[in-house]
């Protein structure tokens, strides 16, 4: 672990200073509409909403993810205050995480569903329009068909609740082969399966969360992204993969920062997003232990540099 952390820090200090400072123009020539978003929980940073805003502004992010529970108790005046802080930092809102437990027992699901309208209304009041979650790629008991029916029923109710407030629900598939092999009954693990699930849910506005990691590990290409429209994509995650492992041997909890290794073709991925006119947040979710070992400032600086490096690889139109 110490050796890995030293290697990681060494790679950071090797970044050219000019490249790390000239962040604002990264990817500008591509006419991209999507925005570089900070998701503190995805990079091992422990920060409340106000601290996340400060970190995002300081480290030249363009958006910041929202903590759904933070906004629920706020008064209109408090919402205006937090939005003033966001605007002053030059940021837009990214996405919020879904607070409903739809994977477990019915009682827990119903409890979460009952509280969702109030949470969605609070997010709407703050100007947050996207909520995301992920789909487990397998189940210990339910067959594919049974699991599809349960997901469709539960997520249909969730989607309707958030849509009533003008919010969109995004669902992320998990493409890592090792992840779905843990369960006797595989489930949705690629874009094709996600399309089937979204069709079964049948609520307009419900879409997909794309992740370079799951896109690559499921064997997909730019053609799969180009089959989508901007309105089909709610949020995007950006990661890279360790060198020296075959795609089917990759472990979901051991990823790399965007464009760190070049294993995942990030330019192809981002270029396809530009072509479909995707205009939402793009955030890093590397699940990387050396990154998690850094303090908040260093972690945010590392992620910002990596993200801007990836954005600079977007092909010119």
C-alpha positions in Angstrom: 0.0 0.0 0.0 2.8 2.5 0.9 4.6 1.7 -2.3 1.4 2.1 -4.4 0.8 5.5 -2.6 4.3 6.7 -3.3 3.9 5.7 -7.0 0.6 7.5 -7.2 2.0 10.7 -5.6 5.0 10.5 -7.9 2.8 10.4 -10.9 1.0 13.5 -9.7 4.1 15.5 -9.2 5.2 14.5 -12.7 2.3 16.3 -14.2 3.5 19.3 -16.2 2.8 22.5 -14.2 1.4 24.3 -17.2 -1.0 21.5 -18.0 -2.3 21.4 -14.4 -2.8 25.2 -14.4 -4.3 25.7 -17.8 -7.5 23.8 -16.9 -10.3 26.1 -18.1 -9.7 25.5 -21.8 -9.4 21.7 -21.6 -11.7 20.1 -24.1 -12.9 23.5 -25.3 -12.1 22.9 -28.9 -14.4 19.9 -28.9 -17.5 22.1 -28.3 -18.4 19.9 -25.4 -21.6 20.7 -23.5 -21.0 18.4 -20.5 -19.4 19.8 -17.3 -16.7 18.5 -15.1 -18.4 17.6 -11.8 -17.0 16.9 -8.3 -18.5 14.0 -6.5 -16.8 14.0 -3.1 -18.1 10.7 -1.9 -16.9 9.0 -5.1 -13.2 10.0 -4.5 -13.0 9.3 -0.8 -13.4 12.9 0.4 -15.4 13.5 3.5 -17.1 16.9 3.1 -20.5 18.4 3.6 -22.3 20.3 0.9 -20.8 23.7 1.6 -17.3 22.2 1.8 -17.9 20.3 -1.4 -18.8 23.7 -3.0 -15.7 25.3 -1.8 -13.5 22.4 -2.9 -15.1 22.3 -6.4 -14.6 26.0 -6.9 -11.0 26.1 -5.6 -9.9 23.1 -7.8 -11.5 24.3 -11.0 -14.4 22.0 -11.3 -17.5 23.2 -13.2 -20.2 21.4 -11.3 -20.7 19.7 -7.9 -22.9 16.8 -7.0 -25.7 17.4 -4.5 -26.3 15.7 -1.2 -30.1 15.0 -1.3 -30.5 14.9 2.5 -28.8 18.2 2.9 -31.5 20.1 1.0 -34.6 18.5 2.6 -34.7 20.7 5.8 -33.7 23.9 4.2 -35.9 27.0 4.1 -36.3 29.0 0.8 -33.9 31.6 2.2 -31.3 29.0 3.0 -31.7 27.5 -0.5 -31.1 30.9 -2.0 -28.0 31.3 0.2 -26.5 28.0 -0.9 -27.2 28.7 -4.5 -25.6 32.1 -4.2 -22.4 30.3 -2.9 -22.6 27.9 -5.8 -23.0 30.7 -8.4 -20.1 32.7 -6.8 -17.9 29.6 -7.2 -18.9 29.4 -10.9 -20.6 26.0 -10.5 -23.7 24.3 -11.6 -25.4 21.4 -9.9 -24.4 17.9 -10.9 -26.6 14.9 -9.7 -27.9 13.8 -6.4 -28.0 10.2 -5.2 -31.2 8.2 -4.8 -32.2 7.8 -1.2 -34.6 4.9 -1.7 -33.5 1.3 -0.9 -35.1 -0.5 -3.9 -32.8 -3.6 -3.7 -33.8 -5.1 -0.4 -37.0 -5.8 1.7 -40.3 -4.3 0.7 -40.8 -2.5 4.0 -37.5 -0.5 3.5 -38.5 0.3 0.0 -41.9 1.6 0.9 -40.4 3.7 3.7 -37.9 5.3 1.3 -40.6 5.8 -1.3 -42.8 7.6 1.1 -40.1 10.1 1.9 -39.0 10.6 -1.7 -41.6 13.3 -2.8 -40.4 15.6 0.0 -36.8 15.1 -1.0 -37.5 15.5 -4.7 -39.4 18.7 -4.0 -36.4 20.1 -2.0 -34.0 19.2 -4.8 -36.3 20.9 -7.3 -36.4 24.0 -5.2 -32.6 24.2 -5.3 -32.5 23.7 -9.1 -31.2 20.1 -9.0 -32.7 18.0 -11.8 -30.9 14.7 -11.8 -31.0 11.7 -9.4 -28.8 8.6 -10.0 -28.4 5.1 -8.7 -26.9 1.8 -9.8 -28.3 -1.6 -10.6 -26.8 -4.7 -9.1 -25.6 -7.1 -11.8 -27.0 -10.2 -10.1 -29.2 -11.7 -7.4 -28.8 -14.6 -5.0 -32.4 -15.8 -5.4 -34.4 -14.0 -8.1 -34.1 -15.1 -11.8 -33.5 -12.5 -14.4 -37.2 -12.3 -15.3 -38.2 -12.1 -11.6 -35.6 -9.5 -10.9 -36.6 -7.5 -14.0 -40.2 -7.5 -12.9 -39.3 -6.3 -9.4 -36.9 -3.6 -10.6 -39.5 -2.4 -13.1 -42.2 -2.2 -10.5 -40.2 -0.4 -7.9 -38.3 1.9 -10.1 -41.4 2.9 -12.0 -42.8 4.2 -8.7 -39.5 6.0 -8.0 -39.4 7.5 -11.5 -42.9 8.8 -11.2 -42.2 10.4 -7.9 -39.2 12.3 -9.1 -40.7 13.1 -12.5 -43.6 14.8 -10.7 -41.0 17.3 -9.5 -39.3 17.7 -12.9 -36.4 15.5 -12.0 -34.9 12.7 -14.0 -33.8 9.3 -12.7 -30.6 7.8 -14.0 -29.7 4.1 -13.7 -26.1 2.7 -14.0 -25.4 -0.8 -15.1 -22.3 -2.7 -13.7 -20.4 -4.3 -16.5 -17.5 -5.9 -14.5 -17.6 -9.7 -15.2 -16.2 -10.5 -11.7 -19.1 -8.6 -10.1 -21.9 -10.5 -11.8 -20.1 -13.9 -11.2 -20.7 -13.4 -7.5 -24.4 -14.1 -7.9 -26.0 -17.3 -9.2 -28.6 -15.2 -11.2 -26.9 -12.6 -13.4 -28.9 -9.4 -14.1 -28.6 -6.2 -16.2 -24.9 -5.6 -16.9 -24.7 -3.7 -20.2 -26.5 -1.1 -22.3 -28.7 -3.6 -24.0 -30.0 -4.9 -20.7 -30.4 -1.4 -19.4 -32.6 -0.5 -22.5 -34.8 -3.5 -21.6 -35.1 -2.4 -18.0 -35.9 1.2 -19.0 -38.5 -0.1 -21.4 -40.1 -2.2 -18.7 -40.1 0.9 -16.3 -41.8 2.9 -19.0 -41.5 6.4 -17.5 -40.4 9.1 -19.9 -37.3 10.9 -18.7 -35.8 7.9 -17.0 -32.3 7.3 -18.5 -28.9 5.7 -18.1 -25.8 6.6 -16.2 -22.8 5.8 -18.4 -19.4 4.9 -16.9 -16.3 4.4 -18.9 -15.4 1.5 -16.6 -18.7 -0.4 -17.2 -18.9 0.6 -20.8 -15.4 -0.9 -21.4 -15.7 -4.0 -19.1 -19.0 -4.9 -20.9 -17.3 -4.8 -24.2 -19.1 -1.8 -25.6 -17.8 0.8 -28.1 -18.5 4.3 -29.3 -21.2 2.9 -31.5 -23.2 2.0 -28.5 -23.0 5.6 -27.1 -23.9 6.9 -30.6 -27.1 4.9 -30.5 -28.3 7.2 -27.6 -29.6 10.7 -27.6 -28.7 13.4 -25.1 -32.1 12.9 -23.4 -31.2 9.2 -22.8 -28.2 10.0 -20.6 -28.6 11.4 -17.1 -25.1 11.4 -15.8 -21.6 10.1 -16.7 -18.7 8.6 -14.7 -15.1 8.6 -15.9 -12.5 6.1 -14.8 -9.5 4.2 -16.1 -8.4 0.6 -15.5 -5.2 -0.9 -14.1 -2.6 -2.2 -16.6 -1.7 -5.9 -16.7 -5.2 -7.3 -16.3 -7.4 -8.8 -18.9 -10.8 -7.0 -19.2 -12.7 -10.0 -17.7 -10.2 -10.1 -14.8 -10.7 -6.5 -13.7 -12.1 -5.9 -10.1 -14.7 -3.3 -9.7 -13.1 -1.8 -6.5 -9.7 -1.3 -8.1 -9.8 1.4 -10.7 -7.6 4.2 -11.8 -8.1 8.0 -12.2 -9.4 9.1 -15.7 -6.7 8.9 -18.4 -4.1 7.5 -15.9 -3.2 4.3 -17.8 -4.8 4.6 -21.2 -6.3 1.2 -20.9 -9.8 2.5 -21.4 -10.2 4.6 -24.6 -11.4 7.8 -22.9 -11.1 9.9 -26.1 -13.4 7.6 -27.9 -15.9 7.6 -25.1 -15.9 11.4 -24.6 -15.9 12.0 -28.3 -19.1 10.0 -28.7 -20.7 12.0 -25.9 -19.8 15.2 -27.7 -21.4 13.9 -30.9 -24.7 13.1 -29.2 -24.7 16.5 -27.5 -24.6 15.3 -23.9 -25.0 18.3 -21.6 -24.9 16.8 -18.1 -22.3 16.2 -15.4 -19.2 14.1 -15.8 -17.5 12.9 -12.6 -14.7 10.6 -11.5 -15.5 7.5 -9.5 -12.2 5.6 -9.4 -12.5 3.6 -6.1 -8.8 4.0 -5.8 -7.0 3.3 -2.4 -4.0 5.6 -2.9 -6.4 8.5 -3.8 -8.5 7.8 -0.8 -5.4 8.0 1.4 -4.8 11.6 0.4 -6.3 14.6 2.3 -9.2 16.4 0.8 -7.3 19.1 -0.9 -4.8 16.8 -2.5 -7.5 14.3 -3.6 -9.5 17.1 -5.3 -6.4 18.5 -7.0 -5.5 15.0 -8.3 -9.0 14.3 -9.6 -9.3 17.8 -11.2 -5.9 17.3 -13.0 -6.9 13.8 -14.2 -10.3 14.9 -15.5 -8.9 17.9 -17.4 -6.2 15.7 -18.9 -9.0 13.4 -20.1 -11.1 16.2 -21.4 -8.0 17.5 -23.4 -8.0 14.2 -25.3 -11.4 14.9 -26.8 -11.0 14.9 -30.6 -11.6 18.2 -32.4 -14.9 18.3 -34.2 
